[in-house]
Amino acid sequence: MSYSLQLYTLRDAIAEDLPGTIRKVADIGFAQVEPYNFVATAKELGAALKESGLTAPSGHAPLLGQDQDEIFAAARELGISTVIDPFIPAELWQSAEDIRETAARLNAAAKKGARYGIRVGYHNHQWELESIIEGRTALEFFADLLDPGLVLEVDTYWVAVGGQDPVEIITKLGDRVKFIHIKDGPLTTDTKAQQPAGQGKLPVLDVIAAATSLEVGVVEFDDYAGDIFEGINESLSFLTATGEGIKA
């Protein structure tokens, strides 16, 4: 298992200076990043990653809302081996019928991705945990509808905000969980209140330990009231200090 940084965390800095921001990420000690919006930035991002010696094992792209061939082609160019759909709105998680339709569409995307040598995944927010379908969270119901090769990136913070125990949910989802988003804070929807890993209410180390098939733990802040570079540095320092032998 290794650690990565979701670049959405640094979206403001990236908008001002993408290459300089990527250099700062490398200087902090990350060896991997998780890009977002990478179709639009593929050329510049690819050059910046190469210059800084960073790799991108996963990336976020709206597979159900944009041209999938374009997404997979850009991912392959950037060396992204898993493309994760980051957001399906709350209204589509309220009925079994809608969830089945979403699962079918992602399964189709996964088949297309396989032709590019790319795996497909899904990343949750809180509403997939707030919604209960046939006695289970919508996320669990959804997971059982996915083809075997389709993976999950569990945003552990939003699981807790959605009223569920992230350790329990990760355990139930089992070896389908290959990525997690690691963030901390007061477990509310106030994203500005998020904190570096180990400083809030989320049992970060227990969550990581529960993900027994984890490939990459992805540090992320949806927002942050302090200096964002200091925040990600503190998160990485906490994780590497408590995870002996784990590479950033």
C-alpha positions in Angstrom: 0.0 0.0 0.0 1.2 3.5 -0.8 -0.1 7.0 -0.3 -1.2 9.5 -3.0 -2.7 13.0 -3.0 -6.0 13.9 -4.7 -5.1 17.0 -6.7 -8.5 18.5 -6.2 -7.2 19.4 -2.8 -4.9 21.9 -4.6 -7.3 23.1 -7.3 -6.8 26.8 -6.5 -3.0 26.5 -6.6 -3.2 24.4 -9.8 -5.3 27.0 -11.5 -2.6 29.5 -10.9 0.5 27.4 -11.5 0.1 23.7 -12.3 3.8 22.8 -12.8 4.9 24.7 -9.7 2.2 23.1 -7.6 3.2 19.6 -8.7 6.8 20.4 -7.8 5.6 21.4 -4.3 3.7 18.1 -3.9 6.9 16.2 -4.8 8.9 18.3 -2.4 6.5 17.5 0.5 7.2 13.8 -0.1 4.4 12.4 -2.2 5.5 10.1 -5.0 1.9 9.6 -6.4 -1.1 11.8 -7.1 -4.7 11.3 -8.1 -5.6 13.9 -10.9 -9.1 15.2 -11.6 -10.3 16.9 -14.8 -7.3 15.3 -16.5 -8.7 15.2 -20.0 -8.6 19.0 -20.1 -5.1 19.2 -18.6 -3.5 16.0 -19.9 -0.6 17.6 -21.8 0.5 20.1 -19.2 -0.1 17.7 -16.3 1.8 14.9 -18.0 4.8 17.1 -18.5 4.7 18.3 -14.8 4.4 14.8 -13.5 7.3 13.6 -15.6 9.5 16.6 -14.5 8.7 16.0 -10.8 9.0 12.2 -11.0 5.5 11.6 -9.8 3.1 8.9 -11.0 -0.7 8.8 -11.1 -2.1 5.3 -10.4 -5.7 6.6 -10.3 -7.6 9.6 -11.5 -11.1 11.0 -11.3 -13.3 11.6 -14.4 -17.1 11.7 -14.9 -17.4 8.5 -16.8 -21.2 8.7 -17.0 -21.2 12.3 -18.2 -18.3 12.7 -20.7 -16.8 10.9 -23.7 -15.4 7.7 -22.2 -13.0 7.0 -25.1 -11.5 10.5 -24.6 -11.2 9.8 -20.8 -9.6 6.4 -21.2 -7.2 7.7 -24.0 -6.0 10.6 -21.7 -5.7 8.2 -18.8 -3.5 5.8 -20.8 -1.4 8.8 -21.9 -0.9 9.8 -18.2 -0.2 6.3 -16.9 -3.5 6.2 -15.0 -4.5 2.6 -14.6 -7.7 3.1 -12.6 -10.3 5.7 -13.6 -12.8 6.5 -10.9 -16.1 8.2 -11.3 -16.2 10.7 -8.5 -19.8 11.9 -8.2 -23.3 10.6 -9.0 -25.9 13.0 -7.5 -27.9 12.1 -4.4 -31.2 11.8 -6.2 -29.9 8.8 -8.1 -29.3 6.8 -4.9 -32.9 6.8 -3.5 -34.4 3.8 -5.4 -33.2 0.3 -6.3 -34.2 1.0 -9.9 -32.0 4.0 -10.2 -29.1 2.3 -8.5 -29.4 -0.7 -10.8 -29.3 1.6 -13.8 -26.2 3.4 -12.5 -24.4 0.1 -11.8 -25.3 -1.1 -15.4 -23.8 2.0 -16.9 -20.6 1.7 -14.9 -20.3 -1.9 -15.7 -20.5 -1.0 -19.4 -17.9 1.7 -18.8 -15.7 -0.9 -17.2 -15.9 -3.1 -20.3 -14.9 -0.2 -22.5 -12.0 0.7 -20.1 -10.7 -2.9 -20.2 -10.1 -2.4 -23.9 -7.7 0.3 -23.0 -6.1 -1.7 -20.2 -7.8 0.5 -17.6 -9.9 -0.4 -14.6 -12.9 1.5 -13.5 -14.0 2.5 -10.0 -16.5 4.6 -8.1 -16.0 7.2 -5.3 -18.8 7.9 -2.8 -20.1 10.9 -0.9 -22.4 10.9 2.1 -25.7 10.3 0.4 -24.8 6.7 -0.7 -24.6 6.0 3.0 -27.7 8.0 4.1 -30.0 6.2 1.7 -31.1 2.7 2.8 -32.2 0.2 0.1 -33.7 -3.1 1.1 -32.2 -2.9 4.5 -28.6 -1.9 3.5 -26.9 1.3 2.6 -27.2 2.2 -1.0 -23.5 1.9 -1.4 -23.6 -1.8 -0.3 -26.6 -2.5 -2.5 -24.7 -0.9 -5.4 -21.5 -2.8 -4.8 -23.3 -6.2 -5.1 -24.5 -5.1 -8.6 -21.0 -4.4 -10.0 -19.0 -6.6 -12.2 -16.1 -8.3 -10.4 -13.4 -6.1 -11.9 -15.0 -2.8 -10.9 -13.5 -1.4 -7.7 -14.4 1.1 -5.0 -12.7 4.1 -3.7 -14.3 4.6 -0.3 -14.3 8.2 0.9 -14.1 7.3 4.6 -14.9 10.8 5.8 -18.1 11.0 3.9 -19.1 7.6 5.1 -18.9 8.9 8.6 -20.8 12.1 7.7 -23.5 9.9 6.2 -24.0 8.3 9.6 -22.2 5.0 9.1 -19.1 3.5 10.7 -16.4 3.6 8.0 -14.5 0.6 9.5 -17.7 -1.4 9.4 -18.6 -0.3 5.8 -15.1 -1.1 4.5 -15.2 -4.5 6.2 -18.5 -5.3 4.6 -17.3 -4.1 1.1 -14.3 -6.4 1.4 -11.7 -6.8 -1.3 -13.5 -4.5 -3.7 -12.1 -1.6 -1.8 -8.8 -0.8 -3.5 -8.6 2.9 -2.7 -9.7 5.1 0.1 -9.8 8.8 0.6 -8.2 9.8 3.8 -9.3 13.0 5.5 -10.2 14.1 9.0 -12.2 16.6 10.9 -15.4 17.1 12.9 -17.5 14.8 10.7 -19.8 17.5 9.4 -20.6 18.9 6.0 -18.6 22.0 6.8 -15.6 21.3 4.5 -13.7 24.3 5.8 -13.5 22.6 9.2 -11.6 19.6 7.8 -8.3 18.8 9.5 -5.1 16.9 8.7 -5.2 13.1 9.3 -5.0 12.2 13.0 -6.3 15.6 14.2 -10.1 15.0 14.0 -12.7 12.5 14.9 -12.2 9.9 12.3 -10.3 6.7 13.4 -7.9 7.0 10.5 -5.6 4.2 11.4 -8.4 1.8 12.2 -10.0 2.7 8.8 -6.8 1.9 7.0 -6.3 -1.3 8.8 -9.9 -2.4 7.9 -9.1 -2.0 4.1 -7.3 -5.3 3.8 -7.0 -5.2 0.0 -6.0 -1.5 -0.1 -3.7 -0.4 -2.9 -3.5 3.3 -2.4 -4.6 5.6 0.4 -5.4 9.0 -1.1 -5.0 12.1 1.1 -7.6 14.7 0.4 -9.1 17.9 1.7 -12.4 19.1 0.2 -11.5 22.5 1.7 -9.3 23.8 4.5 -9.2 26.9 6.6 -5.4 26.9 7.0 -2.5 26.8 4.6 -3.3 23.8 2.4 0.3 22.8 1.8 0.9 22.7 5.5 -2.2 20.6 5.9 -1.2 18.0 3.4 2.3 17.9 4.8 0.8 17.2 8.3 -1.4 14.5 6.9 1.5 12.7 5.2 3.7 13.1 8.2 1.1 11.5 10.4 0.5 8.6 8.0 4.1 7.8 7.3 5.1 8.1 11.0 2.4 5.6 11.9 2.8 3.3 8.9 6.3 2.1 9.0 7.5 0.8 5.7 4.7 2.4 3.7 5.8 4.6 0.9 4.3 7.9 0.1 
